[in-house]
Amino acid sequence: MKILILGANGFIGSHLSETILAKTDWQIDAMDLMQDKISHCLSHPRFNFALGDMTKQKEWIRDHIQTSDVVLPLVAVATPALYVQDPLRVFELDFEANLDVVRQCVEQQKHVVFPSTSEVYGMCPDTEFDEEKSHLVTGPIEKERWIYSTSKQLMDRVIYAYGKHKGLSYSLFRPFNWYGPRLDNVFNPKPGGSRVLTQFIGNILRGENINLVNGGAQQRCFTYVSDGIDALLRIIESKDQAARNRIFNVGNPEENISIRKLAEMLIQFITQHYPKYAEQAKAVQLLDVDSKMYFGEGYQDVSLRVPSIRHAREYLGWEPKVSMEAGLRKTLDYYLA
């Protein structure tokens, strides 16, 4: 099987590429703007990488879609601060650029595996989000942070429509706060410049206090990347076409913790297990900040985000295995080595 991965140097793309090469005999064609996260894959005989911009290298992409069995358009802006600061960039990349790829998959009759997001559920009041039943609820237009959620949601709807009316073969997966090595650059000092876990690790390494937006009461289900990639491999392989034209939440409902609890766990772990950084971890204070002060007027938050993983269990035989404690230790080992 030949897989085309657009955005191979991203967090998900790099781990997926690494795992495919280690556990399967599949061929990978890949493209991204950078190659630092996949440097260890570049010399592999089954990894064909092109350094380039998917919005410009359209002929390369068309040619490689034609020779691939499965296409994964993983390119996206996925940093909350940018949803508010540069919403048009989010729309242009997350929706417009990926729409062109999906249309080519329709035209060439290729199976597309598209990364939706847990954010499509928005402020859904359900205590557990179901792929088929839960409503997708977002805020007013002036809250620009929702452009990411609605761009992804619209892609989901377009892909579903292409499947129903034009015969597109697809699978959608919705990651719920995947984390692990290579997530973000922990040395990026810009507030909100990375996702919450790496933002907090960076705060501690730089000797900064941790800002908890709206007190950090919001809860998230953190999922270690190896669990997420395991589900994604099963989706791509799709034995007996079990994943065909289905949507999958991929998250760990057992690891539902508050953002404040995440910060406390990080400080405790570093203090106890990483002597080199123990003193600066002990000195870190947790500060409550207003979301408008931190992200700007266009931000709005969600208090709870818990996935139903019934589909993944039933159709993929998948179950998350890595505890939050074990996942954090693996992640900190990577960043603090």
C-alpha positions as CSV (number, residue, x, y, z in Angstrom):
1,M,0.0,0.0,0.0
2,K,1.2,3.5,-0.8
3,I,0.3,6.4,1.5
4,L,0.5,10.1,0.7
5,I,1.0,12.3,3.8
6,L,0.7,16.1,3.4
7,G,2.1,17.7,6.5
8,A,4.4,14.8,7.4
9,N,6.7,17.0,9.5
10,G,3.9,18.0,11.9
11,F,3.2,16.4,15.3
12,I,0.8,13.7,13.9
13,G,2.5,13.4,10.6
14,S,5.9,12.7,12.1
15,H,4.7,10.1,14.5
16,L,2.5,8.4,11.8
17,S,5.4,8.3,9.4
18,E,7.8,6.9,12.0
19,T,5.3,4.2,13.0
20,I,4.3,3.2,9.4
21,L,8.0,2.6,8.6
22,A,8.6,0.6,11.8
23,K,5.4,-1.6,11.8
24,T,4.3,-2.0,8.2
25,D,5.6,-2.5,4.7
26,W,3.7,0.5,3.3
27,Q,5.4,3.1,1.0
28,I,5.1,6.7,2.0
29,D,5.2,9.8,-0.2
30,A,5.3,12.9,1.8
31,M,5.5,16.7,1.7
32,D,6.0,19.5,4.2
33,L,7.6,22.9,4.6
34,M,10.2,21.6,7.0
35,Q,11.9,18.3,7.9
36,D,13.3,18.6,11.4
37,K,10.8,16.3,13.0
38,I,11.2,13.5,10.4
39,S,15.0,13.8,9.9
40,H,15.3,10.2,11.2
41,C,12.9,9.0,8.4
42,L,14.5,10.7,5.4
43,S,17.0,7.9,4.6
44,H,14.5,5.1,4.8
45,P,14.0,3.4,1.4
46,R,10.2,3.5,1.8
47,F,10.0,7.2,2.6
48,N,9.9,9.6,-0.4
49,F,9.9,13.1,0.9
50,A,9.6,16.4,-0.9
51,L,10.3,19.7,0.8
52,G,7.6,22.1,-0.4
53,D,4.4,24.1,0.1
54,M,1.2,22.2,-0.6
55,T,-0.5,25.4,-1.7
56,K,2.1,25.9,-4.4
57,Q,3.3,22.4,-5.4
58,K,0.0,21.4,-6.9
59,E,1.3,19.4,-9.8
60,W,3.5,17.3,-7.5
61,I,0.4,16.6,-5.3
62,R,-1.8,15.7,-8.2
63,D,0.8,13.2,-9.5
64,H,1.2,11.6,-6.1
65,I,-2.5,11.4,-5.4
66,Q,-2.8,9.5,-8.6
67,T,-0.2,6.9,-7.5
68,S,-1.4,6.6,-3.9
69,D,-3.9,4.3,-2.3
70,V,-4.7,6.5,0.8
71,V,-4.3,10.3,1.1
72,L,-3.9,12.1,4.5
73,P,-4.1,15.9,4.2
74,L,-2.7,16.7,7.7
75,V,-1.7,20.3,7.0
76,A,-3.5,22.7,9.4
77,V,-3.1,25.6,11.8
78,A,-3.9,24.1,15.2
79,T,-2.7,26.7,17.7
80,P,-5.5,28.5,19.5
81,A,-3.8,31.9,19.7
82,L,-3.6,32.0,15.9
83,Y,-7.4,31.4,15.5
84,V,-7.8,34.9,17.0
85,Q,-4.7,36.6,15.6
86,D,-4.9,35.3,12.0
87,P,-8.3,33.7,11.3
88,L,-8.0,34.1,7.5
89,R,-4.8,32.1,7.4
90,V,-6.6,29.4,9.4
91,F,-9.5,29.3,6.9
92,E,-7.2,29.4,3.8
93,L,-5.1,26.5,5.0
94,D,-7.4,24.3,7.0
95,F,-10.3,24.6,4.6
96,E,-9.4,25.9,1.2
97,A,-6.1,24.1,0.7
98,N,-7.5,20.8,1.9
99,L,-10.6,21.2,-0.2
100,D,-8.5,21.1,-3.3
101,V,-6.9,17.8,-2.2
102,V,-10.2,16.3,-1.3
103,R,-11.7,17.2,-4.7
104,Q,-8.7,15.5,-6.4
105,C,-9.4,12.4,-4.3
106,V,-13.0,12.4,-5.6
107,E,-11.8,12.8,-9.1
108,Q,-9.2,10.1,-8.9
109,Q,-11.3,7.8,-6.6
110,K,-8.8,7.6,-3.8
111,H,-9.5,7.0,-0.1
112,V,-9.0,10.1,2.0
113,V,-8.3,10.0,5.8
114,F,-9.0,13.5,7.1
115,P,-8.1,15.0,10.5
116,S,-11.2,16.6,11.8
117,T,-11.0,17.8,15.4
118,S,-12.6,17.5,18.8
119,E,-13.3,21.3,18.5
120,V,-16.1,20.7,16.0
121,Y,-18.3,19.9,19.0
122,G,-17.7,23.4,20.3
123,M,-19.8,24.2,23.3
124,C,-22.0,21.1,22.9
125,P,-23.7,20.5,26.3
126,D,-23.5,16.7,26.1
127,T,-21.4,15.1,28.9
128,E,-20.0,12.7,26.2
129,F,-19.6,13.6,22.5
130,D,-21.1,11.2,20.0
131,E,-19.9,11.3,16.4
132,E,-23.5,10.7,15.1
133,K,-25.8,12.3,17.6
134,S,-24.0,15.3,19.3
135,H,-24.8,18.8,18.1
136,L,-21.9,21.0,16.9
137,V,-22.3,24.2,18.7
138,T,-20.2,27.3,18.2
139,G,-20.3,30.9,19.4
140,P,-21.1,34.3,17.8
141,I,-19.2,35.5,14.7
142,E,-17.2,38.0,16.7
143,K,-15.6,35.1,18.6
144,E,-13.0,34.4,15.9
145,R,-11.5,31.4,17.7
146,W,-14.4,29.4,16.2
147,I,-13.0,29.8,12.6
148,Y,-10.8,26.7,13.2
149,S,-13.7,24.6,14.5
150,T,-16.1,25.7,11.7
151,S,-13.4,25.3,8.9
152,K,-12.9,21.7,10.1
153,Q,-16.6,21.1,10.5
154,L,-17.3,22.4,7.0
155,M,-14.6,20.0,5.6
156,D,-16.3,17.2,7.4
157,R,-19.7,18.1,5.9
158,V,-18.2,18.5,2.4
159,I,-16.4,15.1,2.7
160,Y,-19.6,13.4,3.9
161,A,-21.5,14.9,1.0
162,Y,-18.9,13.8,-1.5
163,G,-19.1,10.3,0.0
164,K,-22.9,10.2,-0.2
165,H,-23.4,11.8,-3.6
166,K,-20.2,11.3,-5.5
167,G,-18.9,8.0,-4.1
168,L,-15.9,9.3,-2.2
169,S,-14.3,6.7,0.1
170,Y,-13.3,8.5,3.3
171,S,-12.6,8.2,7.0
172,L,-12.7,11.1,9.5
173,F,-10.8,11.1,12.8
174,R,-11.2,13.6,15.6
175,P,-8.2,13.8,17.9
176,F,-8.9,14.8,21.5
177,N,-5.9,16.6,22.9
178,W,-3.2,14.3,21.6
179,Y,0.2,15.0,23.3
180,G,3.7,13.6,23.4
181,P,7.2,14.2,22.0
182,R,7.5,16.7,19.1
183,L,4.2,18.4,20.0
184,D,5.5,22.0,19.8
185,N,8.6,24.0,20.4
186,V,8.8,24.5,24.2
187,F,11.2,27.4,23.7
188,N,8.7,29.5,21.9
189,P,8.2,32.3,24.5
190,K,5.1,33.8,22.9
191,P,2.0,33.5,25.1
192,G,-0.4,31.0,23.4
193,G,2.3,30.3,20.8
194,S,2.0,26.5,21.4
195,R,-0.5,24.1,22.8
196,V,-1.2,24.0,26.5
197,L,1.1,21.2,27.6
198,T,4.2,22.5,25.7
199,Q,3.3,26.0,26.8
200,F,3.4,25.0,30.4
201,I,6.7,23.0,30.0
202,G,8.2,26.0,28.3
203,N,7.1,28.3,31.2
204,I,8.8,26.1,33.7
205,L,12.0,25.8,31.6
206,R,12.2,29.6,31.2
207,G,11.5,30.2,34.9
208,E,8.2,31.8,34.2
209,N,4.9,31.6,36.1
210,I,2.1,29.7,34.5
211,N,-0.9,31.6,33.4
212,L,-4.2,29.7,33.8
213,V,-6.8,31.1,31.4
214,N,-10.0,31.7,33.4
215,G,-8.5,29.8,36.3
216,G,-7.8,26.6,34.4
217,A,-11.1,25.0,35.4
218,Q,-11.8,23.8,31.9
219,Q,-11.3,20.0,31.5
220,R,-9.7,18.1,28.6
221,C,-9.2,14.4,27.8
222,F,-5.5,14.0,27.1
223,T,-4.5,11.2,24.8
224,Y,-0.9,10.0,24.4
225,V,0.3,10.1,20.8
226,S,1.1,6.4,20.5
227,D,-2.5,5.6,21.3
228,G,-3.7,8.0,18.7
229,I,-1.4,6.7,16.1
230,D,-2.5,3.1,16.8
231,A,-6.1,4.1,16.1
232,L,-5.0,6.0,13.0
233,L,-3.1,3.0,11.6
234,R,-6.2,0.9,12.1
235,I,-8.3,3.5,10.3
236,I,-5.8,3.5,7.3
237,E,-5.7,-0.3,7.2
238,S,-9.5,-0.5,7.6
239,K,-9.8,-4.3,7.7
240,D,-12.9,-5.5,5.9
241,Q,-13.5,-1.7,5.2
242,A,-14.6,-1.3,8.8
243,A,-13.4,2.4,8.8
244,R,-14.9,3.3,5.4
245,N,-17.2,6.3,5.4
246,R,-17.2,6.6,9.2
247,I,-16.2,9.2,11.8
248,F,-14.0,8.3,14.8
249,N,-13.4,10.1,18.0
250,V,-9.9,9.3,19.1
251,G,-9.4,10.2,22.7
252,N,-9.0,8.9,26.2
253,P,-12.1,9.6,28.3
254,E,-10.5,8.1,31.4
255,E,-7.9,10.9,31.5
256,N,-10.2,13.8,31.9
257,I,-8.4,16.5,33.9
258,S,-8.6,20.2,34.4
259,I,-5.9,22.5,32.9
260,R,-5.0,23.6,36.5
261,K,-4.5,19.9,37.4
262,L,-2.3,19.5,34.3
263,A,-0.1,22.4,35.5
264,E,0.1,21.0,39.0
265,M,1.0,17.5,37.7
266,L,3.8,19.0,35.6
267,I,5.3,20.9,38.5
268,Q,5.1,17.9,40.7
269,F,6.7,15.5,38.2
270,I,9.5,17.8,37.3
271,T,10.2,18.5,41.0
272,Q,10.3,14.8,41.9
273,H,11.9,13.2,38.8
274,Y,14.1,15.9,37.1
275,P,16.6,17.2,39.7
276,K,18.2,19.6,37.2
277,Y,15.0,21.6,36.9
278,A,13.5,20.9,40.4
279,E,14.3,24.3,41.9
280,Q,12.9,26.4,39.1
281,A,9.8,24.1,39.0
282,K,9.2,24.7,42.7
283,A,9.4,28.5,42.2
284,V,6.7,28.5,39.5
285,Q,3.4,30.1,40.6
286,L,0.0,29.5,39.0
287,L,-1.7,32.8,38.1
288,D,-5.3,33.1,37.1
289,V,-5.7,35.3,34.0
290,D,-8.8,36.5,32.0
291,S,-9.1,34.9,28.6
292,K,-9.6,38.4,27.0
293,M,-6.3,39.6,28.4
294,Y,-4.4,36.4,27.3
295,F,-5.9,35.6,23.9
296,G,-7.9,38.8,23.0
297,E,-11.5,39.7,22.5
298,G,-12.1,37.0,19.9
299,Y,-11.5,34.1,22.3
300,Q,-14.1,31.8,23.9
301,D,-13.5,28.6,25.8
302,V,-15.1,25.3,26.4
303,S,-15.5,23.8,29.9
304,L,-15.7,20.1,29.0
305,R,-14.7,17.9,26.1
306,V,-15.2,14.2,26.6
307,P,-15.3,11.7,23.7
308,S,-17.5,8.7,23.2
309,I,-15.1,6.1,21.7
310,R,-17.8,3.6,20.9
311,H,-17.1,3.7,17.2
312,A,-13.4,3.1,17.7
313,R,-14.0,0.2,20.0
314,E,-16.7,-1.4,17.8
315,Y,-15.2,-0.9,14.3
316,L,-11.4,-0.7,15.0
317,G,-11.0,-2.9,18.1
318,W,-9.2,0.1,19.6
319,E,-8.7,1.1,23.2
320,P,-6.3,3.8,24.7
321,K,-3.7,2.2,26.8
322,V,-1.3,4.9,28.1
323,S,-2.1,6.6,31.4
324,M,-1.6,10.3,31.8
325,E,1.2,9.7,34.3
326,A,3.1,7.4,31.9
327,G,2.5,9.7,28.9
328,L,3.7,12.8,30.8
329,R,6.8,11.0,31.9
330,K,7.6,10.0,28.2
331,T,6.9,13.6,27.1
332,L,9.1,15.1,29.8
333,D,11.9,12.7,29.1
334,Y,11.9,13.9,25.5
335,Y,11.8,17.6,26.3
336,L,14.1,17.6,29.3
337,A,16.7,15.1,28.1
